[in-house]
């Protein structure tokens, strides 16, 4: 979806000014706050990883990066549209994350 969304946005006019990061894992989602101010949020390691991937994607030519873990969970048909790249330790994390970006 991230790959197709980026292509659709680019087709609507000009380069993207953002980055998109895709991660995979368990998260907790729900409303938090008080009766006066409710907010919907998502927390978990996958959310943190996606945020760091977004930071990196802003400087990547494709503007989209996914983790190797997310790519491993994708269908074979979707995985064929991605190319694995470097492995690095993302800011604020201790375990290395393998990166992948869309092909073409």
C-alpha angles and dihedrals in degrees: 000000000000090000093051094042092054091049092049093049092048090050090057092066138308136344123321118254094203141059130233124214125192123198136168131219147081118314137173116233130184150101120302133179137057134308088267096052124024120183130183113226142169122212135182143091093286090056091052091048092049091051091053091047089053090056091052094043092061088070097037119098093234094046087220129091131172132190121250087240090059091046090051089055094049124096117264089249092056094041089057088068093060134074121209116231138171128340118226144156109258121222112281094012133100103201120075118249122209113220131216132183134193117274116236 
